């Protein structure tokens, strides 16, 4: 996949002279890759009907006839395909809503088509469009473009979370899975792929249609990743509902879910004001604390959730209030401290966790697995994130997705410990708990790389700036009164 990404990225520089920036280029690539993969999967796009000027038009949107064109005919055909698909009913029309061709030079368009045509995308054992999208974002991040990683969760981490959460829609007739910050739909896709693995693709007929159309839900604030999410799930044979909008600041729709898997965008700063939500117990402008409250709202009683949260969310000013409320309403049974560098190269200095909880009886104790202390940090080349890093955690978690398996406290020298609610209360509900002695801090030869230390410092400073901004906002509000 990296060779393909390098090839695609290399051509991005050429396209800049054609007025296409890297964001537009990525979007145009996804349209073309969708057409190619639809062809590989046998999806018939040859007779797309739509109405134009009160007349019925039939357009052949399939890959092969399109690729045989050249010159202005090629540009015209691309524009016509975008228009025809955007006017289709249902999911296909939703995917191509407001899709516009950006190519003005047919030679450049032809070159991109040829690059895509050379690959058998469906044969690759990866989410190829997601991987290409993330690979190109990584390239842009390396060039200093901010925000490039906001849609990215490592597939290795997603796989481990899905493995322990067991999002099995066969468990109930109306079982629904949701990611309220879905990006390109990594969690939803891997939840479906997990189901296909455990069932070996053999679903009962009565389950198959329901799972296809009524199981997978998400929300995304930005149109481009939402479009990718719809494409990816469509090519998996699913018809998901991916809402476009702000999960936090818009009124919740009243929908409830059995399983929530999510990684809310990093950074605590929201819209500099607390959302006006009657269902939020704690009023705060902290984005991730609001996501916690939102997830509690949209979970069904007995439903389970896994959320990725940075360390600073565990001990920010209002965190104690939010986690107190969370532990009263939910069984917060497990917290996984992720290895340093898990989100390399996008947010290398961010230290993060995954918190697992079930809506229902309150928390009596919380188990914490430390996958960070005395573990060498993740790097892009020398030590990438691997499934083996989470093998012991998955074994400690146990078979029960609601965290009620028989578990063993491994003691002060082990990585898996249990902390009672009274211990957590004594810490003002701060779950940033460590007990292992960090050997790296005492050995000057084992200190992290300078860029990691610098990234850590920047992360802490940004958190301080966010807190100071909130204080300033409060002071200004009081002055206005």
Residue pairs with C-beta under 8 A, 6 or more apart in sequence:
1 124
1 126
1 128
1 131
1 132
1 135
2 135
4 119
4 132
4 135
5 131
5 132
5 135
5 136
5 138
5 139
7 115
8 29
8 115
8 132
8 135
8 136
9 135
9 136
9 139
11 111
11 112
11 115
12 22
12 25
12 136
12 139
14 108
15 25
15 108
18 103
18 104
18 105
18 108
19 102
19 104
20 28
20 102
20 103
22 136
22 140
22 145
23 224
24 102
25 102
25 136
26 133
26 136
26 137
26 224
27 102
27 224
27 227
28 101
28 102
28 103
28 112
29 112
29 116
29 132
29 136
30 129
30 133
30 227
30 228
30 231
31 82
31 96
31 99
32 112
32 113
32 116
33 116
33 121
33 128
33 129
33 132
34 95
34 129
34 231
34 235
35 45
35 61
35 62
35 63
35 66
35 81
36 63
36 116
36 117
36 121
37 121
37 122
37 128
37 129
37 235
38 45
38 62
38 63
38 235
39 45
39 62
39 63
39 64
40 120
40 121
40 122
40 123
41 122
41 235
43 235
44 62
45 60
45 61
45 62
45 63
45 85
46 60
46 61
46 62
47 58
47 60
48 58
48 59
48 60
48 61
48 84
48 85
48 88
49 56
49 57
49 58
49 59
50 56
50 57
50 59
50 83
50 84
50 87
50 88
51 57
51 87
57 84
59 80
59 81
59 84
61 81
61 84
61 85
63 117
66 74
66 77
66 78
66 81
66 113
67 113
67 117
69 77
70 106
70 110
71 106
72 106
74 106
74 109
74 110
74 113
75 101
75 103
75 104
75 106
75 109
78 101
78 103
78 109
79 101
82 96
82 99
82 100
82 101
85 92
85 93
85 95
85 96
85 99
86 93
86 96
86 97
86 98
86 99
87 93
88 96
90 239
91 230
91 234
91 239
91 240
92 234
94 230
95 227
95 230
95 231
95 234
97 227
98 223
99 227
103 109
103 112
121 128
121 129
122 128
126 155
127 155
127 186
127 189
127 232
129 184
129 228
129 231
129 232
129 235
130 184
130 185
130 186
130 189
130 228
130 232
133 151
133 184
133 225
133 228
134 151
134 152
134 184
137 148
137 149
137 151
137 152
137 346
138 148
138 149
138 345
138 346
140 148
141 148
141 149
141 345
141 346
142 345
148 346
149 343
149 345
149 346
149 347
150 183
150 265
150 266
150 346
151 183
151 184
151 222
151 225
152 183
152 343
152 346
153 183
153 186
153 187
153 263
153 308
154 342
154 343
154 385
155 186
155 190
156 385
156 386
156 387
156 389
156 390
157 308
157 338
157 342
157 354
157 385
157 390
158 186
158 187
158 190
158 261
159 190
159 387
160 387
160 390
160 393
160 394
161 187
161 261
161 306
161 354
162 187
162 190
162 191
162 194
162 261
163 194
163 394
164 306
164 356
164 394
164 397
164 401
165 259
165 261
165 304
165 306
165 356
165 401
166 194
166 401
167 177
167 191
167 194
167 195
167 259
167 261
168 175
168 195
168 198
169 175
169 176
169 177
169 195
169 207
169 210
169 211
169 215
170 199
170 203
170 204
170 207
170 211
171 258
172 258
173 210
174 214
174 258
175 215
175 258
175 259
176 214
176 215
176 216
176 217
176 255
176 256
176 257
176 258
176 259
177 188
177 191
177 215
177 216
177 217
177 257
177 258
177 259
177 260
177 261
178 217
178 218
178 219
178 255
178 257
178 259
178 260
178 261
178 262
178 298
179 185
179 187
179 188
179 217
179 218
179 219
179 260
179 261
179 262
180 218
180 219
180 247
180 260
180 262
180 264
180 291
180 294
180 295
180 298
181 219
181 220
181 221
181 247
181 262
181 263
181 264
181 265
181 291
182 188
182 218
182 219
182 220
182 225
182 226
182 229
182 242
182 262
183 220
183 225
183 229
183 263
184 225
184 228
184 229
184 232
185 218
185 228
185 229
185 230
185 232
185 233
185 240
185 242
187 261
187 262
187 263
188 216
188 218
188 229
188 233
188 240
188 261
189 232
189 233
189 236
191 216
191 259
191 261
192 216
192 233
192 236
192 238
193 236
195 203
195 211
203 211
212 237
212 238
212 239
213 238
213 239
215 238
216 233
216 238
216 240
216 241
217 240
217 241
217 242
217 243
217 255
217 257
218 229
218 240
218 241
218 242
218 243
219 242
219 243
219 244
219 245
219 247
220 226
220 229
220 242
220 243
220 244
221 244
221 245
221 246
221 247
223 244
226 242
226 244
229 240
229 242
230 240
230 242
233 239
233 240
233 242
243 253
247 291
247 294
248 270
248 275
248 277
248 287
248 290
248 291
248 294
249 270
249 271
249 275
251 277
252 277
252 279
252 294
252 297
252 298
255 298
256 298
256 299
256 300
256 303
257 298
257 299
257 300
257 303
258 300
258 302
258 303
258 304
259 303
259 304
259 305
260 295
260 298
260 299
260 303
260 304
260 305
260 306
260 307
261 305
261 306
262 291
262 295
262 305
262 306
262 307
262 308
263 307
263 308
264 287
264 288
264 291
264 307
264 308
264 309
265 287
266 310
266 343
266 347
266 350
267 287
267 462
267 466
268 286
268 287
268 288
268 289
268 312
268 313
268 316
268 463
268 466
269 285
269 286
269 287
269 466
269 469
270 285
270 286
270 287
270 290
271 285
272 285
272 469
272 473
273 285
273 473
274 280
274 283
274 284
274 285
274 290
275 290
277 290
277 293
277 294
279 293
279 297
280 290
280 293
280 294
280 297
281 293
281 321
281 322
281 325
282 289
282 293
282 318
282 321
282 322
282 325
284 290
284 318
284 322
285 470
285 473
286 313
286 316
286 318
286 319
286 470
288 309
288 310
288 313
289 313
289 316
289 318
289 319
289 322
291 307
292 307
292 309
292 322
292 326
293 322
293 325
295 305
295 307
296 325
296 326
296 329
296 330
296 359
299 305
299 330
299 359
300 359
301 359
301 360
302 358
302 359
302 360
303 358
303 359
304 356
304 357
304 358
304 359
304 401
304 402
305 356
305 357
305 358
305 359
306 354
306 355
306 356
307 354
307 355
308 338
308 352
308 353
308 354
309 352
309 353
309 354
309 355
310 350
310 351
310 352
310 353
310 459
311 351
311 352
311 353
311 432
312 459
312 460
312 463
313 319
314 323
314 353
314 430
314 431
314 432
315 430
315 432
316 463
316 467
317 467
317 470
319 429
319 430
320 428
320 429
320 430
321 429
323 332
323 429
323 430
323 431
324 429
326 332
326 357
326 363
327 362
327 363
327 421
327 424
327 429
328 362
328 363
329 359
329 362
330 357
330 358
330 359
330 360
330 362
330 363
331 357
331 358
331 360
331 361
331 362
331 363
331 364
331 402
331 403
332 355
332 356
332 357
332 363
332 366
332 431
333 356
333 357
333 358
333 363
333 366
333 367
333 402
333 403
333 404
334 355
334 356
334 366
334 367
334 368
334 369
334 397
334 403
335 353
335 354
335 355
335 356
335 366
335 367
335 368
335 369
335 431
336 353
336 354
336 355
336 356
336 368
336 369
336 371
336 393
337 353
337 368
337 369
337 370
337 371
337 372
337 373
337 434
338 351
338 352
338 353
338 354
338 371
338 372
339 371
339 372
339 375
339 377
339 378
339 385
339 389
340 351
340 372
340 375
340 377
340 378
340 448
340 452
341 348
341 377
341 378
341 379
341 452
342 350
342 352
342 378
342 385
343 350
343 352
344 378
344 379
344 380
345 380
347 459
348 451
348 452
348 455
349 452
349 454
349 455
349 456
349 457
349 458
349 459
350 455
350 459
351 372
351 456
351 459
353 431
355 431
356 403
357 363
358 402
358 403
362 421
363 421
363 424
364 420
364 421
365 418
365 419
365 420
365 421
366 418
366 419
366 421
366 424
366 431
367 396
367 403
367 407
367 416
367 417
367 418
367 419
368 416
368 417
368 418
368 419
368 431
368 433
369 393
369 396
369 397
369 415
369 416
370 415
370 416
370 417
370 434
370 435
370 436
371 389
371 390
371 393
371 415
373 434
373 436
373 437
373 438
374 436
374 438
374 439
374 440
375 389
376 383
377 383
377 448
377 449
377 452
378 384
378 385
392 415
393 416
396 407
396 408
396 410
396 415
396 416
397 403
397 405
398 404
398 405
398 406
398 407
399 405
407 416
407 418
408 416
409 416
409 417
409 418
410 416
410 417
411 417
412 435
412 436
413 436
415 436
417 433
417 435
419 433
424 430
424 431
427 433
439 446
440 446
440 447
440 448
441 447
447 453
448 456
